[in-house]
């Protein structure tokens, strides 16, 4: 269920994401990469420092 919730929040089709991963096509970036990209648009201040 967490993958479903995460893909929904990122506005990615869960089924397309799973199909991309199983078939190893690689058209959809990893969820971690998408989260990092989207978080770069938000200013979190001193409470968050990227590694």
PDB file of N, H, CA, C and O in Angstrom:
ATOM      1  N   UNK A   1       0.811  -1.194   0.000  1.00  0.00           N
ATOM      2  CA  UNK A   1       0.000   0.000   0.000  1.00  0.00           C
ATOM      3  C   UNK A   1       0.857   1.262   0.000  1.00  0.00           C
ATOM      4  O   UNK A   1       0.412   2.292  -0.508  1.00  0.00           O
ATOM      5  N   UNK A   2       2.053   1.221   0.544  1.00  0.00           N
ATOM      6  H   UNK A   2       2.414   0.385   0.956  1.00  0.00           H
ATOM      7  CA  UNK A   2       2.857   2.431   0.582  1.00  0.00           C
ATOM      8  C   UNK A   2       3.305   2.839  -0.818  1.00  0.00           C
ATOM      9  O   UNK A   2       3.398   4.032  -1.105  1.00  0.00           O
ATOM     10  N   UNK A   3       3.584   1.876  -1.695  1.00  0.00           N
ATOM     11  H   UNK A   3       3.508   0.906  -1.462  1.00  0.00           H
ATOM     12  CA  UNK A   3       3.926   2.222  -3.080  1.00  0.00           C
ATOM     13  C   UNK A   3       2.747   2.872  -3.788  1.00  0.00           C
ATOM     14  O   UNK A   3       2.923   3.821  -4.552  1.00  0.00           O
ATOM     15  N   UNK A   4       1.558   2.367  -3.536  1.00  0.00           N
ATOM     16  H   UNK A   4       1.415   1.596  -2.915  1.00  0.00           H
ATOM     17  CA  UNK A   4       0.359   2.949  -4.141  1.00  0.00           C
ATOM     18  C   UNK A   4       0.195   4.394  -3.665  1.00  0.00           C
ATOM     19  O   UNK A   4      -0.062   5.287  -4.473  1.00  0.00           O
ATOM     20  N   UNK A   5       0.341   4.622  -2.384  1.00  0.00           N
ATOM     21  H   UNK A   5       0.550   3.897  -1.728  1.00  0.00           H
ATOM     22  CA  UNK A   5       0.191   5.963  -1.828  1.00  0.00           C
ATOM     23  C   UNK A   5       1.277   6.904  -2.344  1.00  0.00           C
ATOM     24  O   UNK A   5       0.997   8.055  -2.679  1.00  0.00           O
ATOM     25  N   UNK A   6       2.504   6.419  -2.409  1.00  0.00           N
ATOM     26  H   UNK A   6       2.732   5.484  -2.138  1.00  0.00           H
ATOM     27  CA  UNK A   6       3.608   7.251  -2.876  1.00  0.00           C
ATOM     28  C   UNK A   6       3.438   7.624  -4.335  1.00  0.00           C
ATOM     29  O   UNK A   6       3.602   8.790  -4.694  1.00  0.00           O
ATOM     30  N   UNK A   7       3.113   6.658  -5.185  1.00  0.00           N
ATOM     31  H   UNK A   7       2.980   5.711  -4.894  1.00  0.00           H
ATOM     32  CA  UNK A   7       2.929   6.973  -6.608  1.00  0.00           C
ATOM     33  C   UNK A   7       1.738   7.917  -6.788  1.00  0.00           C
ATOM     34  O   UNK A   7       1.771   8.795  -7.649  1.00  0.00           O
ATOM     35  N   UNK A   8       0.709   7.745  -5.996  1.00  0.00           N
ATOM     36  H   UNK A   8       0.683   7.032  -5.296  1.00  0.00           H
ATOM     37  CA  UNK A   8      -0.456   8.645  -6.085  1.00  0.00           C
ATOM     38  C   UNK A   8      -0.055  10.065  -5.719  1.00  0.00           C
ATOM     39  O   UNK A   8      -0.441  11.012  -6.404  1.00  0.00           O
ATOM     40  N   UNK A   9       0.718  10.225  -4.644  1.00  0.00           N
ATOM     41  H   UNK A   9       1.032   9.455  -4.087  1.00  0.00           H
ATOM     42  CA  UNK A   9       1.147  11.556  -4.228  1.00  0.00           C
ATOM     43  C   UNK A   9       2.065  12.200  -5.265  1.00  0.00           C
ATOM     44  O   UNK A   9       2.063  13.421  -5.428  1.00  0.00           O
ATOM     45  N   UNK A  10       2.849  11.381  -5.963  1.00  0.00           N
ATOM     46  H   UNK A  10       2.851  10.390  -5.830  1.00  0.00           H
ATOM     47  CA  UNK A  10       3.758  11.896  -6.988  1.00  0.00           C
ATOM     48  C   UNK A  10       3.082  12.026  -8.348  1.00  0.00           C
ATOM     49  O   UNK A  10       3.712  12.420  -9.329  1.00  0.00           O
ATOM     50  N   UNK A  11       1.790  11.689  -8.396  1.00  0.00           N
ATOM     51  H   UNK A  11       1.278  11.368  -7.599  1.00  0.00           H
ATOM     52  CA  UNK A  11       0.988  11.763  -9.622  1.00  0.00           C
ATOM     53  C   UNK A  11       1.559  10.879 -10.729  1.00  0.00           C
ATOM     54  O   UNK A  11       1.648  11.278 -11.890  1.00  0.00           O
ATOM     55  N   UNK A  12       1.946   9.655 -10.329  1.00  0.00           N
ATOM     56  H   UNK A  12       1.874   9.331  -9.386  1.00  0.00           H
ATOM     57  CA  UNK A  12       2.455   8.644 -11.250  1.00  0.00           C
ATOM     58  C   UNK A  12       1.502   7.459 -11.196  1.00  0.00           C
ATOM     59  O   UNK A  12       1.016   7.099 -10.124  1.00  0.00           O
ATOM     60  N   UNK A  13       1.237   6.856 -12.340  1.00  0.00           N
ATOM     61  H   UNK A  13       1.632   7.148 -13.211  1.00  0.00           H
ATOM     62  CA  UNK A  13       0.395   5.671 -12.368  1.00  0.00           C
ATOM     63  C   UNK A  13       1.130   4.517 -11.697  1.00  0.00           C
ATOM     64  O   UNK A  13       2.238   4.166 -12.103  1.00  0.00           O
ATOM     65  N   UNK A  14       0.523   3.929 -10.679  1.00  0.00           N
ATOM     66  H   UNK A  14      -0.377   4.213 -10.349  1.00  0.00           H
ATOM     67  CA  UNK A  14       1.139   2.803  -9.977  1.00  0.00           C
ATOM     68  C   UNK A  14       1.401   1.643 -10.932  1.00  0.00           C
ATOM     69  O   UNK A  14       2.480   1.050 -10.920  1.00  0.00           O
ATOM     70  N   UNK A  15       0.404   1.324 -11.760  1.00  0.00           N
ATOM     71  H   UNK A  15      -0.472   1.806 -11.770  1.00  0.00           H
ATOM     72  CA  UNK A  15       0.536   0.180 -12.656  1.00  0.00           C
ATOM     73  C   UNK A  15       1.603   0.416 -13.726  1.00  0.00           C
ATOM     74  O   UNK A  15       2.337  -0.506 -14.082  1.00  0.00           O
ATOM     75  N   UNK A  16       1.693   1.642 -14.240  1.00  0.00           N
ATOM     76  H   UNK A  16       1.097   2.391 -13.951  1.00  0.00           H
ATOM     77  CA  UNK A  16       2.741   1.937 -15.210  1.00  0.00           C
ATOM     78  C   UNK A  16       4.118   1.885 -14.546  1.00  0.00           C
ATOM     79  O   UNK A  16       5.085   1.425 -15.154  1.00  0.00           O
ATOM     80  N   UNK A  17       4.206   2.356 -13.300  1.00  0.00           N
ATOM     81  H   UNK A  17       3.420   2.730 -12.807  1.00  0.00           H
ATOM     82  CA  UNK A  17       5.474   2.308 -12.578  1.00  0.00           C
ATOM     83  C   UNK A  17       5.918   0.855 -12.364  1.00  0.00           C
ATOM     84  O   UNK A  17       7.079   0.521 -12.601  1.00  0.00           O
ATOM     85  N   UNK A  18       5.007   0.004 -11.922  1.00  0.00           N
ATOM     86  H   UNK A  18       4.064   0.276 -11.729  1.00  0.00           H
ATOM     87  CA  UNK A  18       5.338  -1.408 -11.690  1.00  0.00           C
ATOM     88  C   UNK A  18       5.713  -2.088 -13.003  1.00  0.00           C
ATOM     89  O   UNK A  18       6.672  -2.858 -13.055  1.00  0.00           O
ATOM     90  N   UNK A  19       4.951  -1.802 -14.073  1.00  0.00           N
ATOM     91  H   UNK A  19       4.171  -1.177 -14.031  1.00  0.00           H
ATOM     92  CA  UNK A  19       5.266  -2.388 -15.383  1.00  0.00           C
ATOM     93  C   UNK A  19       6.648  -1.949 -15.845  1.00  0.00           C
ATOM     94  O   UNK A  19       7.399  -2.757 -16.392  1.00  0.00           O
ATOM     95  N   UNK A  20       6.995  -0.684 -15.636  1.00  0.00           N
ATOM     96  H   UNK A  20       6.385  -0.028 -15.192  1.00  0.00           H
ATOM     97  CA  UNK A  20       8.306  -0.163 -16.013  1.00  0.00           C
ATOM     98  C   UNK A  20       9.413  -0.869 -15.236  1.00  0.00           C
ATOM     99  O   UNK A  20      10.464  -1.182 -15.795  1.00  0.00           O
ATOM    100  N   UNK A  21       9.178  -1.120 -13.950  1.00  0.00           N
ATOM    101  H   UNK A  21       8.324  -0.866 -13.497  1.00  0.00           H
ATOM    102  CA  UNK A  21      10.188  -1.788 -13.126  1.00  0.00           C
ATOM    103  C   UNK A  21      10.345  -3.263 -13.495  1.00  0.00           C
ATOM    104  O   UNK A  21      11.467  -3.762 -13.589  1.00  0.00           O
ATOM    105  N   UNK A  22       9.233  -3.958 -13.703  1.00  0.00           N
ATOM    106  H   UNK A  22       8.322  -3.553 -13.627  1.00  0.00           H
ATOM    107  CA  UNK A  22       9.294  -5.388 -14.013  1.00  0.00           C
ATOM    108  C   UNK A  22       9.929  -5.617 -15.382  1.00  0.00           C
ATOM    109  O   UNK A  22      10.757  -6.513 -15.546  1.00  0.00           O
ATOM    110  N   UNK A  23       9.540  -4.806 -16.362  1.00  0.00           N
ATOM    111  H   UNK A  23       8.867  -4.077 -16.229  1.00  0.00           H
ATOM    112  CA  UNK A  23      10.074  -4.976 -17.717  1.00  0.00           C
ATOM    113  C   UNK A  23      11.451  -4.342 -17.875  1.00  0.00           C
ATOM    114  O   UNK A  23      12.101  -4.533 -18.903  1.00  0.00           O
ATOM    115  N   UNK A  24      11.906  -3.593 -16.875  1.00  0.00           N
ATOM    116  H   UNK A  24      11.378  -3.438 -16.040  1.00  0.00           H
ATOM    117  CA  UNK A  24      13.210  -2.927 -16.859  1.00  0.00           C
ATOM    118  C   UNK A  24      13.383  -1.979 -18.045  1.00  0.00           C
ATOM    119  O   UNK A  24      14.467  -1.871 -18.618  1.00  0.00           O
ATOM    120  N   UNK A  25      12.299  -1.297 -18.399  1.00  0.00           N
ATOM    121  H   UNK A  25      11.418  -1.385 -17.933  1.00  0.00           H
ATOM    122  CA  UNK A  25      12.348  -0.327 -19.490  1.00  0.00           C
ATOM    123  C   UNK A  25      13.128   0.917 -19.064  1.00  0.00           C
ATOM    124  O   UNK A  25      13.989   1.393 -19.803  1.00  0.00           O
ATOM    125  N   UNK A  26      12.831   1.437 -17.885  1.00  0.00           N
ATOM    126  H   UNK A  26      12.131   1.050 -17.285  1.00  0.00           H
ATOM    127  CA  UNK A  26      13.547   2.593 -17.356  1.00  0.00           C
ATOM    128  C   UNK A  26      13.023   3.929 -17.831  1.00  0.00           C
ATOM    129  O   UNK A  26      13.744   4.924 -17.747  1.00  0.00           O
ATOM    130  N   UNK A  27      11.802   3.997 -18.324  1.00  0.00           N
ATOM    131  H   UNK A  27      11.216   3.190 -18.393  1.00  0.00           H
ATOM    132  CA  UNK A  27      11.231   5.269 -18.754  1.00  0.00           C
ATOM    133  C   UNK A  27      10.844   6.140 -17.571  1.00  0.00           C
ATOM    134  O   UNK A  27      10.880   7.367 -17.665  1.00  0.00           O
ATOM    135  N   UNK A  28      10.478   5.522 -16.468  1.00  0.00           N
ATOM    136  H   UNK A  28      10.450   4.526 -16.392  1.00  0.00           H
ATOM    137  CA  UNK A  28      10.099   6.261 -15.266  1.00  0.00           C
ATOM    138  C   UNK A  28      11.270   6.201 -14.286  1.00  0.00           C
ATOM    139  O   UNK A  28      11.732   5.114 -13.940  1.00  0.00           O
ATOM    140  N   UNK A  29      11.752   7.366 -13.835  1.00  0.00           N
ATOM    141  H   UNK A  29      11.376   8.249 -14.117  1.00  0.00           H
ATOM    142  CA  UNK A  29      12.856   7.369 -12.867  1.00  0.00           C
ATOM    143  C   UNK A  29      12.441   6.699 -11.561  1.00  0.00           C
ATOM    144  O   UNK A  29      11.254   6.483 -11.314  1.00  0.00           O
ATOM    145  N   UNK A  30      13.419   6.375 -10.737  1.00  0.00           N
ATOM    146  H   UNK A  30      14.383   6.550 -10.938  1.00  0.00           H
ATOM    147  CA  UNK A  30      13.112   5.766  -9.437  1.00  0.00           C
ATOM    148  C   UNK A  30      12.316   6.759  -8.593  1.00  0.00           C
ATOM    149  O   UNK A  30      12.407   7.971  -8.787  1.00  0.00           O
ATOM    150  N   UNK A  31      11.540   6.229  -7.661  1.00  0.00           N
ATOM    151  H   UNK A  31      11.466   5.244  -7.504  1.00  0.00           H
ATOM    152  CA  UNK A  31      10.744   7.100  -6.801  1.00  0.00           C
ATOM    153  C   UNK A  31      11.642   8.037  -5.992  1.00  0.00           C
ATOM    154  O   UNK A  31      11.291   9.195  -5.764  1.00  0.00           O
ATOM    155  N   UNK A  32      12.790   7.538  -5.563  1.00  0.00           N
ATOM    156  H   UNK A  32      13.075   6.597  -5.749  1.00  0.00           H
ATOM    157  CA  UNK A  32      13.734   8.380  -4.818  1.00  0.00           C
ATOM    158  C   UNK A  32      14.198   9.571  -5.639  1.00  0.00           C
ATOM    159  O   UNK A  32      14.291  10.686  -5.126  1.00  0.00           O
ATOM    160  N   UNK A  33      14.490   9.334  -6.919  1.00  0.00           N
ATOM    161  H   UNK A  33      14.414   8.428  -7.335  1.00  0.00           H
ATOM    162  CA  UNK A  33      14.929  10.422  -7.797  1.00  0.00           C
ATOM    163  C   UNK A  33      13.810  11.439  -8.006  1.00  0.00           C
ATOM    164  O   UNK A  33      14.058  12.645  -8.032  1.00  0.00           O
ATOM    165  N   UNK A  34      12.593  10.956  -8.153  1.00  0.00           N
ATOM    166  H   UNK A  34      12.392   9.976  -8.131  1.00  0.00           H
ATOM    167  CA  UNK A  34      11.454  11.858  -8.353  1.00  0.00           C
ATOM    168  C   UNK A  34      11.209  12.686  -7.093  1.00  0.00           C
ATOM    169  O   UNK A  34      10.935  13.883  -7.177  1.00  0.00           O
ATOM    170  N   UNK A  35      11.306  12.049  -5.928  1.00  0.00           N
ATOM    171  H   UNK A  35      11.528  11.077  -5.860  1.00  0.00           H
ATOM    172  CA  UNK A  35      11.107  12.762  -4.664  1.00  0.00           C
ATOM    173  C   UNK A  35      12.183  13.821  -4.483  1.00  0.00           C
ATOM    174  O   UNK A  35      11.879  14.949  -4.093  1.00  0.00           O
ATOM    175  N   UNK A  36      13.449  13.472  -4.763  1.00  0.00           N
ATOM    176  H   UNK A  36      13.696  12.556  -5.079  1.00  0.00           H
ATOM    177  CA  UNK A  36      14.535  14.456  -4.646  1.00  0.00           C
ATOM    178  C   UNK A  36      14.314  15.629  -5.598  1.00  0.00           C
ATOM    179  O   UNK A  36      14.531  16.783  -5.228  1.00  0.00           O
ATOM    180  N   UNK A  37      13.885  15.334  -6.814  1.00  0.00           N
ATOM    181  H   UNK A  37      13.708  14.396  -7.114  1.00  0.00           H
ATOM    182  CA  UNK A  37      13.642  16.389  -7.797  1.00  0.00           C
ATOM    183  C   UNK A  37      12.531  17.326  -7.334  1.00  0.00           C
ATOM    184  O   UNK A  37      12.676  18.547  -7.393  1.00  0.00           O
ATOM    185  N   UNK A  38      11.427  16.752  -6.877  1.00  0.00           N
ATOM    186  H   UNK A  38      11.309  15.760  -6.829  1.00  0.00           H
ATOM    187  CA  UNK A  38      10.302  17.575  -6.436  1.00  0.00           C
ATOM    188  C   UNK A  38      10.636  18.344  -5.163  1.00  0.00           C
ATOM    189  O   UNK A  38      10.156  19.462  -4.980  1.00  0.00           O
ATOM    190  N   UNK A  39      11.445  17.772  -4.285  1.00  0.00           N
ATOM    191  H   UNK A  39      11.836  16.863  -4.434  1.00  0.00           H
ATOM    192  CA  UNK A  39      11.785  18.466  -3.044  1.00  0.00           C
ATOM    193  C   UNK A  39      12.757  19.611  -3.292  1.00  0.00           C
ATOM    194  O   UNK A  39      12.862  20.517  -2.466  1.00  0.00           O
ATOM    195  N   UNK A  40      13.469  19.587  -4.416  1.00  0.00           N
ATOM    196  H   UNK A  40      13.384  18.851  -5.087  1.00  0.00           H
ATOM    197  CA  UNK A  40      14.409  20.670  -4.710  1.00  0.00           C
ATOM    198  C   UNK A  40      13.676  21.974  -4.989  1.00  0.00           C
ATOM    199  O   UNK A  40      14.280  23.045  -4.927  1.00  0.00           O
ATOM    200  N   UNK A  41      12.385  21.904  -5.294  1.00  0.00           N
ATOM    201  H   UNK A  41      11.894  21.034  -5.344  1.00  0.00           H
ATOM    202  CA  UNK A  41      11.593  23.097  -5.553  1.00  0.00           C
ATOM    203  C   UNK A  41      11.062  23.721  -4.270  1.00  0.00           C
ATOM    204  O   UNK A  41      10.540  24.835  -4.301  1.00  0.00           O
ATOM    205  N   UNK A  42      11.184  23.027  -3.143  1.00  0.00           N
ATOM    206  H   UNK A  42      11.608  22.122  -3.118  1.00  0.00           H
ATOM    207  CA  UNK A  42      10.688  23.514  -1.854  1.00  0.00           C
ATOM    208  C   UNK A  42      11.856  23.962  -0.988  1.00  0.00           C
ATOM    209  O   UNK A  42      12.905  23.318  -0.953  1.00  0.00           O
ATOM    210  N   UNK A  43      11.662  25.061  -0.300  1.00  0.00           N
ATOM    211  H   UNK A  43      10.811  25.584  -0.328  1.00  0.00           H
ATOM    212  CA  UNK A  43      12.681  25.545   0.624  1.00  0.00           C
ATOM    213  C   UNK A  43      12.345  25.029   2.019  1.00  0.00           C
ATOM    214  O   UNK A  43      11.348  25.434   2.616  1.00  0.00           O
ATOM    215  N   UNK A  44      13.188  24.128   2.536  1.00  0.00           N
ATOM    216  H   UNK A  44      13.998  23.799   2.051  1.00  0.00           H
ATOM    217  CA  UNK A  44      12.947  23.561   3.859  1.00  0.00           C
ATOM    218  C   UNK A  44      13.743  24.271   4.942  1.00  0.00           C
ATOM    219  O   UNK A  44      13.605  23.942   6.120  1.00  0.00           O
ATOM    220  N   UNK A  45      14.554  25.214   4.577  1.00  0.00           N
ATOM    221  H   UNK A  45      14.667  25.481   3.620  1.00  0.00           H
ATOM    222  CA  UNK A  45      15.336  25.972   5.549  1.00  0.00           C
ATOM    223  C   UNK A  45      16.435  25.132   6.187  1.00  0.00           C
ATOM    224  O   UNK A  45      16.911  24.164   5.595  1.00  0.00           O
ATOM    225  N   UNK A  46      16.827  25.504   7.379  1.00  0.00           N
ATOM    226  H   UNK A  46      16.440  26.291   7.860  1.00  0.00           H
ATOM    227  CA  UNK A  46      17.928  24.842   8.078  1.00  0.00           C
ATOM    228  C   UNK A  46      17.563  23.453   8.588  1.00  0.00           C
ATOM    229  O   UNK A  46      18.447  22.680   8.959  1.00  0.00           O
ATOM    230  N   UNK A  47      16.285  23.129   8.611  1.00  0.00           N
ATOM    231  H   UNK A  47      15.567  23.757   8.310  1.00  0.00           H
ATOM    232  CA  UNK A  47      15.874  21.844   9.175  1.00  0.00           C
ATOM    233  C   UNK A  47      16.187  20.685   8.241  1.00  0.00           C
ATOM    234  O   UNK A  47      16.109  19.525   8.646  1.00  0.00           O
ATOM    235  N   UNK A  48      16.541  20.988   6.988  1.00  0.00           N
ATOM    236  H   UNK A  48      16.603  21.931   6.659  1.00  0.00           H
ATOM    237  CA  UNK A  48      16.794  19.922   6.021  1.00  0.00           C
ATOM    238  C   UNK A  48      18.011  20.286   5.193  1.00  0.00           C
ATOM    239  O   UNK A  48      18.033  21.323   4.530  1.00  0.00           O
ATOM    240  N   UNK A  49      19.018  19.437   5.229  1.00  0.00           N
ATOM    241  H   UNK A  49      19.001  18.594   5.767  1.00  0.00           H
ATOM    242  CA  UNK A  49      20.214  19.659   4.435  1.00  0.00           C
ATOM    243  C   UNK A  49      20.445  18.419   3.592  1.00  0.00           C
ATOM    244  O   UNK A  49      20.627  17.333   4.142  1.00  0.00           O
ATOM    245  N   UNK A  50      20.444  18.552   2.252  1.00  0.00           N
ATOM    246  H   UNK A  50      20.296  19.435   1.805  1.00  0.00           H
ATOM    247  CA  UNK A  50      20.669  17.372   1.407  1.00  0.00           C
ATOM    248  C   UNK A  50      22.089  16.843   1.557  1.00  0.00           C
ATOM    249  O   UNK A  50      23.031  17.601   1.787  1.00  0.00           O
ATOM    250  N   UNK A  51      22.222  15.540   1.423  1.00  0.00           N
ATOM    251  H   UNK A  51      21.457  14.924   1.236  1.00  0.00           H
ATOM    252  CA  UNK A  51      23.547  14.919   1.544  1.00  0.00           C
ATOM    253  C   UNK A  51      24.232  14.844   0.214  1.00  0.00           C
ATOM    254  O   UNK A  51      25.356  14.351   0.125  1.00  0.00           O
TER     255      UNK A  51
END
